[in-house]
Amino acid sequence: MEAQRQHIEVESRGKPRRFVFVLLPRFTLLCFAAALDALRIANRMADQQLYTWTVTGEGGETITCSAGTEFKLECDLPELARDDTVMLCGGIDVQSATTKKLLNWLRRESRRGLKVGGLCTASYSLARAGLLDGKKATIHWENQDSFTEEFEEVTLTKSVFVVDGNRMSTAGGTSSIDLMLKVIADDHGEELANAVADQLIYSSIRTDQDTQRLSVPTRIGVRHPKLSQVIHMMESHIEEPISPAILATEVGMSTRQLERLFRRYLNRSPKRYYMELRLQKARNLLMQTDMSVINVALACGFASPSHFSKCYRAHYETTPYRERGSHASRLSV
């Protein structure tokens, strides 16, 4: 016997709202599927067509996601209507996926005043097109360092998603659900949005006040307030590193006590941990930007390229130049 399906009464508001999903090469499947399914379920729960969608991309034929699965596109980048909502779906190497044709299309169509969103790394494409100038936005945490370096006119946040006027952005993954639940709630009420969340077995709906990364204690697996405070200060001062003595003073400890704290919980010295944070940021910048190695070194607190190269090689067993070269060759395969 078929279970009775829940039905949410929704007042009809004329024609459905159309979403135009633009899939970029090597897009993240989860961010696209999560957004699309939220709309599908909203239609089902309301028992009417509240939303329609079309799936497009440059060339209008087929496109491959980051998992290697190929998708058939419905059309090339289309001419849009003023009440359309565009959702760009980004993924790996969004810089290469952001072509001149895509940028021209975004700039032209955005002049109609329609709403435009970027899922996962697609905030980069919106920023390159100038659509986020003077606005708040977010992007996947792995791309935050490079985004900040390249787009100073955008106020980047660490939120799960951001809605600023007619611009939207998400941090990737399941944050597409959170954004779409807000869209549905704004369009048709909280009851429908909550019903969609229930169907998705999504028990904890996040808002734009929630941050995308786990807290420091959760990430490092240690709940020690002073250790968390020191690591947070380190992460906030990559370009101009703070000495262990000052870090210790800030949390009311001696340098020796701080050393013992790091050894006990993280099996490394504060200096070593700080160096690893700086080198991780450097690696992100090398792979995600066209910044020179010298500028990457300066952005990560290294006074000279030679010292940077020496530290990088000791940690990653390759030089910054070779790292960038091997990354470029992998992407071209």
C-alpha positions, 0 to 999 in steps of 0.5 A: 500500500502506497504511503500518503504523500504530505501536501503543502498548500501554496498560493499560486503566484502565476508562472513558475520561476525558471532556474538556468543552471550553467554547468562549467567544465569539471563542475562538482556534481553534489552542488548541482544535484543538491540544488536541483533536487530541492526545486524538484521536491518543492514542486512535488510537495506543493503538487504544482509547478513552482519551479522550472529549470534548464541545464546549459553550458558553453557549446550546448552539447555535453559536459563532464563533471569532476567525477568523470560522468558526462551530462547532456546539455539542453542548449548553449548559453541562452538569451535570458528573461528578466525574471530568470535566475542563473546558477553557475555550477563550478568545481575543479580548476574554475579559472580555466573553466571561466572562459572569455565567452562565459564572461561576456555572456554573464556581463551581457545577461546580468544587465537585465537585472536578473538574479545570478548565483555561483555554486561551489567555486563559481563565485570566482567566475562571477567575480571575474565578470565584475558581478560581485564588486562591492558585494559580499560573497563566499566560496569553498574554503579551499579557494578562499586564499586565492580569491582574497588575493585576486578580488579585493573589491569583493567582501569575502566571508566564510559563510555557508552561503551569501545572498547580497541583493540579486547575487548569491554564492555558496561554499559548495557541497551541501550548502546548495541545499541551504541556499535553495531552502532559503529561496523556497522559504522566501518564495513560498514560506517556511512550511514548504522549505521545512517539508523539502528539508524533511524529504532530503533527510536534512535535519539541520538547516543552516543560515548565512550566519553559519560558517562553512568550516568545522571549528578549530577544536573539531578540525584538530580533534582537541578541545583545549581553549588556549590551543584553539585560540593560538591556532586561530591567531596563526590562521589569521596572521599568515602574511605577517607571522606572529612570534611564539613568544607573542602568541604565548603572551596573548593567551597568558602562557609562557613560551615553554608552556606553549611549546609543551601544549603543542607537543602534547596535543599536536606532536609538533612545535608551534613554529612547525605547525605555523610553518605548515599552515603557511606552506598549505596556503602557499600551495593553494596560491600556486595551484589556484592563481597566476601569482608569481612565486615571489608574490606567493612567498610574500603573501605567506610570510616568507622574506625571500624566495630562496627561504620559501623554496627551501621550506617548501621543498623540505615539506612537499619534496618538490620546489614551488616551480615544479609544483606549479608545473606538474599541476598545470600538466595534470590539468591538461591531461 
